[in-house]
């Protein structure tokens, strides 16, 4: 993919990368702000992925606080916040989770599993996985202390996108015609910045005694999903990356919820 980075200032590169990634991960109508964002090489903009995830988490926390201000119960506020998050992202990663549940569990051969994952229709496994993930996210957000709401959601969103990059680093594309294959292989410098970002956010936002557990949990579920996808289809797809983002986010939220009880 062409990239006109050398023709831009540093601030212009940052803006173009940020808007390109926001265009990839959200449904926010921001494309008109940067006419060259479509020309950005997404491989070079991966350093923004965790920042974008943190921004999405922060917006979700804002929606939760609006519910508090409206004197809604925590459960209702959490449901509204998750609905806002899904509107922002278009349910991109959740769609990947549902497709993976249908394909990886329902298919009998790697080829059939990939075919099922391409199918836009949702099956019983996908519906169960999607419903469980959304319900668990709502329950965790409703249970988090108000003082940790913003830090937890920002870290969860940031780590979720960082773990997607770990899959791109560890694995190989299961097919050559998808967006995920266009991101492979990853350039080392943007990758290093991306992987350091969640750690820096955690050090700034999360109490020191609660940092290790969410990182460990998110890495664990990402590794399990990586091994499972390698066994089932021999690599990763965009759906695998999306599923890993959802699972990593849930791992962080569940862990932080447990640590604050």
C-alpha positions as CSV (number, residue, x, y, z in Angstrom):
1,X,0.0,0.0,0.0
2,X,1.4,3.4,-0.9
3,X,2.4,5.7,1.9
4,X,3.4,9.4,1.5
5,X,5.0,9.7,5.0
6,X,8.1,11.4,3.7
7,X,6.0,14.2,2.2
8,X,4.4,15.0,5.6
9,X,5.5,16.7,8.7
10,X,5.7,14.6,11.9
11,X,2.4,15.9,13.1
12,X,0.9,15.1,9.7
13,X,2.2,11.6,9.9
14,X,0.7,11.1,13.3
15,X,-2.6,12.6,12.3
16,X,-2.7,10.4,9.1
17,X,-1.9,7.2,11.0
18,X,-4.4,8.0,13.7
19,X,-7.2,8.8,11.3
20,X,-6.4,5.7,9.2
21,X,-6.6,3.4,12.2
22,X,-9.8,5.1,13.5
23,X,-11.2,4.5,10.0
24,X,-10.2,0.8,10.3
25,X,-11.5,0.2,13.9
26,X,-14.4,2.5,14.2
27,X,-17.4,3.9,12.3
28,X,-16.7,7.5,13.3
29,X,-17.1,9.8,10.2
30,X,-13.5,11.1,10.3
31,X,-12.3,10.4,6.8
32,X,-12.9,13.9,5.6
33,X,-10.4,15.3,8.1
34,X,-7.4,13.8,6.3
35,X,-7.7,13.3,2.6
36,X,-4.5,11.2,2.5
37,X,-5.4,8.8,5.3
38,X,-6.5,6.3,2.8
39,X,-3.0,6.2,1.4
40,X,-1.4,5.3,4.7
41,X,0.4,2.0,4.9
42,X,-1.5,0.2,7.6
43,X,1.6,-1.8,8.6
44,X,3.4,1.4,9.5
45,X,0.4,2.8,11.5
46,X,0.2,-0.2,13.9
47,X,1.8,1.9,16.6
48,X,-1.5,3.7,16.9
49,X,-3.6,0.6,17.5
50,X,-3.3,0.5,21.3
51,X,-3.9,4.2,21.5
52,X,-7.1,3.8,19.4
53,X,-8.2,1.0,21.6
54,X,-7.6,3.1,24.7
55,X,-9.6,6.0,23.1
56,X,-12.6,3.6,22.5
57,X,-12.4,2.4,26.1
58,X,-12.3,6.0,27.3
59,X,-15.4,6.8,25.3
60,X,-17.1,3.7,26.7
61,X,-16.3,5.0,30.2
62,X,-17.7,8.4,29.3
63,X,-21.0,6.7,28.3
64,X,-21.0,4.9,31.7
65,X,-20.6,8.2,33.5
66,X,-23.5,9.7,31.6
67,X,-25.6,6.9,32.9
68,X,-24.5,7.6,36.4
69,X,-25.3,11.3,35.9
70,X,-28.8,10.3,34.8
71,X,-29.2,8.3,38.0
72,X,-29.4,5.0,36.2
73,X,-28.6,1.7,38.0
74,X,-25.1,0.4,37.3
75,X,-26.4,-2.5,35.2
76,X,-28.4,-0.3,33.0
77,X,-25.6,2.2,32.6
78,X,-23.2,-0.6,31.7
79,X,-25.6,-1.9,29.0
80,X,-25.9,1.6,27.6
81,X,-22.1,2.0,27.6
82,X,-21.5,-1.3,25.8
83,X,-24.2,-0.3,23.3
84,X,-22.3,3.0,22.7
85,X,-19.1,1.0,22.3
86,X,-20.7,-1.3,19.7
87,X,-22.0,1.7,17.8
88,X,-18.5,3.3,17.8
89,X,-16.8,0.1,16.5
90,X,-19.6,-1.3,14.4
91,X,-19.2,-4.5,16.3
92,X,-16.1,-5.2,14.2
93,X,-14.3,-7.5,16.6
94,X,-17.5,-9.1,17.9
95,X,-18.3,-10.1,14.4
96,X,-14.9,-11.8,14.3
97,X,-15.7,-13.6,17.5
98,X,-19.0,-14.9,16.2
99,X,-17.5,-16.0,12.9
100,X,-14.7,-17.9,14.8
101,X,-17.1,-19.6,17.1
102,X,-19.1,-20.9,14.1
103,X,-16.2,-21.8,11.9
104,X,-13.6,-23.2,14.3
105,X,-16.1,-25.2,16.3
106,X,-18.6,-26.1,13.6
107,X,-16.3,-27.0,10.6
108,X,-14.7,-30.4,10.1
109,X,-11.8,-29.4,7.8
110,X,-9.6,-26.3,7.6
111,X,-11.2,-25.4,4.2
112,X,-14.7,-25.8,5.5
113,X,-13.9,-23.7,8.6
114,X,-12.6,-20.9,6.5
115,X,-15.7,-21.0,4.3
116,X,-18.0,-20.8,7.4
117,X,-16.0,-17.9,8.7
118,X,-16.6,-16.1,5.5
119,X,-20.3,-16.6,5.7
120,X,-22.1,-13.5,6.9
121,X,-24.8,-15.5,8.5
122,X,-24.5,-16.2,12.2
123,X,-25.0,-19.7,13.6
124,X,-25.8,-21.1,17.0
125,X,-22.2,-21.2,18.2
126,X,-21.6,-17.6,17.1
127,X,-24.8,-16.4,18.8
128,X,-23.8,-18.1,22.0
129,X,-20.3,-16.7,21.9
130,X,-21.5,-13.2,21.1
131,X,-24.2,-13.1,23.7
132,X,-21.9,-14.5,26.4
133,X,-19.2,-11.9,25.6
134,X,-21.5,-9.0,25.6
135,X,-23.2,-10.1,28.8
136,X,-19.8,-10.6,30.5
137,X,-18.6,-7.2,29.4
138,X,-21.7,-5.5,30.8
139,X,-21.4,-7.4,34.1
140,X,-17.8,-6.5,34.5
141,X,-18.3,-2.8,33.7
142,X,-21.2,-2.6,36.1
143,X,-19.1,-4.2,38.9
144,X,-16.0,-2.0,38.5
145,X,-15.5,0.7,41.2
146,X,-16.1,4.2,39.9
147,X,-12.5,5.2,40.5
148,X,-11.2,2.4,38.3
149,X,-13.8,2.7,35.5
150,X,-11.8,4.9,33.2
151,X,-8.4,3.3,33.9
152,X,-9.8,-0.2,33.4
153,X,-11.6,0.4,30.2
154,X,-8.7,2.4,28.7
155,X,-6.3,-0.4,29.6
156,X,-8.6,-3.1,28.3
157,X,-9.1,-1.4,25.0
158,X,-5.4,-0.8,24.6
159,X,-4.3,-4.3,25.5
160,X,-7.0,-5.8,23.3
161,X,-5.5,-4.1,20.2
162,X,-1.9,-4.9,21.3
163,X,-2.7,-8.6,21.5
164,X,-3.9,-8.6,17.9
165,X,-0.4,-7.5,17.0
166,X,1.1,-10.4,18.9
167,X,-0.9,-12.8,16.8
168,X,0.4,-11.1,13.6
169,X,3.9,-11.5,15.0
170,X,3.5,-15.1,16.2
171,X,1.4,-16.6,13.4
172,X,1.0,-16.6,9.7
173,X,-2.0,-15.8,7.4
174,X,-4.4,-18.7,6.9
175,X,-5.3,-17.2,3.5
176,X,-3.6,-14.6,1.3
177,X,-6.6,-12.5,0.2
178,X,-7.7,-10.8,3.4
179,X,-6.8,-7.6,5.2
180,X,-4.9,-9.5,7.9
181,X,-2.5,-10.9,5.3
182,X,-1.7,-7.4,4.1
183,X,-0.4,-6.5,7.5
184,X,2.1,-9.4,7.5
185,X,5.0,-9.1,8.3
186,X,5.0,-6.3,10.9
187,X,7.8,-3.6,10.9
188,X,9.7,-3.9,14.2
189,X,9.8,-0.2,15.3
190,X,6.1,0.5,15.1
191,X,5.5,-2.9,16.7
192,X,7.8,-2.0,19.6
193,X,6.0,1.3,20.2
194,X,2.6,-0.5,20.1
195,X,3.5,-3.1,22.6
196,X,5.0,-0.6,25.0
197,X,1.9,1.6,24.9
198,X,-0.4,-0.5,27.1
199,X,2.4,-0.9,29.7
200,X,2.9,2.9,29.9
201,X,-0.8,3.4,30.2
202,X,-1.0,0.8,33.0
203,X,1.8,2.5,34.9
204,X,0.0,5.8,34.7
205,X,-3.5,4.7,35.3
206,X,-3.6,1.4,37.3
207,X,-2.4,0.8,40.9
208,X,1.0,-1.0,40.9
209,X,-0.3,-4.1,42.6
210,X,-3.0,-4.6,39.9
211,X,-0.8,-4.3,36.8
212,X,0.7,-7.8,36.3
213,X,-2.6,-9.8,36.5
214,X,-4.5,-8.2,33.6
215,X,-1.4,-8.4,31.3
216,X,-0.9,-12.1,32.2
217,X,-4.6,-12.9,31.6
218,X,-4.7,-11.1,28.2
219,X,-1.5,-12.8,27.1
220,X,-2.8,-16.2,28.2
221,X,-6.1,-16.1,26.3
222,X,-4.3,-14.7,23.3
223,X,-1.8,-17.6,23.3
224,X,-4.6,-20.1,23.7
225,X,-6.5,-18.6,20.8
226,X,-3.3,-18.5,18.7
227,X,-2.7,-22.2,19.3
228,X,-6.3,-23.1,18.7
229,X,-6.4,-21.2,15.3
230,X,-3.1,-22.8,14.2
231,X,-4.5,-26.2,14.9
232,X,-7.9,-25.6,13.2
233,X,-7.0,-23.5,10.2
234,X,-3.2,-23.2,10.2
235,X,-2.9,-19.5,10.8
236,X,-4.8,-16.3,11.4
237,X,-7.5,-14.3,9.6
238,X,-9.1,-11.0,10.4
239,X,-11.8,-12.8,12.3
240,X,-9.2,-14.5,14.5
241,X,-7.7,-11.1,15.3
242,X,-11.1,-9.7,16.2
243,X,-11.9,-12.7,18.4
244,X,-8.6,-12.3,20.2
245,X,-9.3,-8.6,20.8
246,X,-12.6,-9.4,22.4
247,X,-11.2,-12.2,24.5
248,X,-8.2,-10.1,25.7
249,X,-10.5,-7.2,26.6
250,X,-12.7,-9.6,28.6
251,X,-9.7,-11.1,30.3
252,X,-8.5,-7.7,31.5
253,X,-12.0,-6.6,32.7
254,X,-12.7,-9.9,34.5
255,X,-9.2,-9.8,36.2
256,X,-9.6,-6.2,37.3
257,X,-13.1,-6.9,38.5
258,X,-11.9,-9.8,40.6
259,X,-9.0,-7.8,42.0
260,X,-11.3,-5.0,43.2
261,X,-13.9,-7.2,45.0
